[in-house]
Amino acid sequence: MGRPISEDDFHLILAELKKPGVKVSLKQTPRAPRPGVVRVLTRPRRVRGETMPPAPSHDELVEMLRQIGEILGFVSKKEDWTPGRVYRCDVTWRDYEPHAPMKVFEVEFAGNVDHALSSLAHAYDIWRSEQLYLIVADERDKNRVERLVEPRLMGAFSRLRGRLRVLTWIDIKMLYDSLAPHSELVKDMARR
């Protein structure tokens, strides 16, 4: 998350995440993305013999993101307004309360990608938030999101290039499910 940790802490976190009950499945992309191209992380739709759980609602996913930020030691807020109440960001993470958000998240299940990108662009312009995340419904939206977002990063939203990361609800749910059982340990290790 942009904060250095010691090698001992890294190995401790890794050991905790490898304990039974935590499934980690990573799919590597076949080639590195071109500069300025949005890469959407993907997860398999079905794990051998298991079907994916139903997608959480927008509000449930926003709450998961808020809790993940809190577990990782951020001041995490949902429905955080930008100055002047121009846009309401789904979730923001700050290192300290009076500071501007370091990370801004927009959950977009309705297909209004332009509004989500406008909100993230405004967050970058006003707060200079360097890490911006767009969360979409699922992998089926991957191609649609790439077709919608990529050209916009070459034009109207070019300032977001290199700062925007597109994830699916599955990515967030898997991270939440991995961190939640270890939340107290992670909070303790993240304390500064």
N, C-alpha and C positions, 0 to 999 in steps of 0.2 A: 504494500500500500504506500510505497514511497518513503517509508521510514526504515533505516537500517536496524537490523537486529543482530545479536551475536550469533556465532555459529552454534554455540550450545543451545540457545533459544530455538534456533531453526531446527536442530535435530530433535529437541523436545516436542515442538509443535508437530513435526513430521511423524514422530513416534505415536503421539496421541491420535493423529488423524488416521494412522494405519491400523489402529485397534479394531477388532471385529465390530461389525454393525455399520461401519462407514464404507460406502461404496464409492470408489473414485474411478472414473472412466474418462480418459482423455482421448480425443480424436485429433490427430495432427493433420493440418492442411497439407496437401501434396506439394504446394509451392508457396514461397514467400509472397505476400501481397505486394503489389506495386506501390510506390510512394503515393500517399494520398487516397488509397483505396481502403474502404471500410471493410474490415474482416469481421464476420459474424461467427462467433464460436458455436459449434454444434455438438449435440449429444444424440446418441441413438434414440429412436422413437420407442423401440422395444428392447429390453434387456432380456436375454434368453429366458423365455417362459413367463416373463413379467410384462405387464402393460404399464404404460405411463399413467400416473395419477391424473385426475382431472386438473385442468389449469386453475390456479387460484384466481380470485377476483382481483380487480385493479387495487382495491383497498387492502386486501390481504397481502399482495405483493409489495405495496408501499410500506406496510407495517413490517414485513420481513426485511426490507432494505434498511428501515430505521433501526431495527434490532441488530442487524449485522454491523451497522456503523457503531452502535453503542457497545457491542461486544468488542469491537476492534479499538475502542478507546476514543472515538470521536464524539463530539457534541452533535447528535443526530436529530434533525428536525424533519417533520413531514409537513407538506403544504406550506412551505416557506416562501413568503412574498419577496420579490426583488424590491429594491428601493423605489418609491413612487407607486408601489402596488401595480406595476405594469404586467408582470407575469407571476403566477404562482407555481413554484417548482415542486414536483412531487416529493422529493427527498433531497436534503443537503447534509453534507458532513463537514464540520469545522474542527480545527484542532483546539480552539478555545472559543468560548461564547462570543466575545466581542469581535472576533476575527471574521473576515469574509469566508464563505464556504470554499473548501479546497476541491470538493467533489460534488457534482450535481447530477441527479438522476431524474429522467422522465420515463414514465411507464406509458406506452402507447399501444393499446389493444384495439382502438376504434379505427385505426388506419389514417389518422390525421397527422402524418409525419411532418408536414410543413409547420404545424403549430408546435409540435415537440421540438423541432430544430430551431424555431424562432425563440422559444423559451430558453433553450440551451445556449443559443448565440447571445441572447440578452444577458444571461448569467455570466458568460465569458466577458462580454463588453463591460458590464457593471462591476463584477466581482473579480474578474481575471481568474476565474476558476479554471485550472489547467486540465482537470480530468472530468470529462462529460460522458454520461452514459445514457443510451437510449435502449430501453427494455421493450422487446416486442413479444407478440403472442407465442410463437413457436417456430420451429425450423421451417415449417411450410411457408412462413413469411420471409424466410431468408432471401430468396431470390427477389421477391417483391421489394423488400427493404433495400437491398443492394441497388436495384434499378432506380428506386426513388431517391435514395440518399447520395449515391456516388456522383451523379451529375450536379447535384446541389453543392457538393463539396468543391466542385470545380468552378462554381459560379457564386450565387448569392451567399452561400455559407462557407466560402473558402477558408475563412479564418478558423473554422472548426477542424480543418484537416489536421490530422496528427493528434488531436485532442479528444475526438469522439470515438467511443467504443460501443458497438452494438452487441447486445446480449439477448438471450431468450429467457423466458420465465423459468425454463428448466435449469439454466445456469444459476440463477438466483436461488431457486429452491434447493438445488444440490449443495450450494455453498451454505445456505441457512441450515439445512439438515446436518451438514458436517460440523458446523460451528456450535450450534445450539447445545448439544450435549456436553460440550467442553467450554461453555461460555465463561464460567467462573475462572478457569485456568487461563483462558485467553485474555480475559479482562485483567487478571493479576499480572500476566506477562507484558501486557501492553501499557500498564501504568508507568508514568514517567515521574 
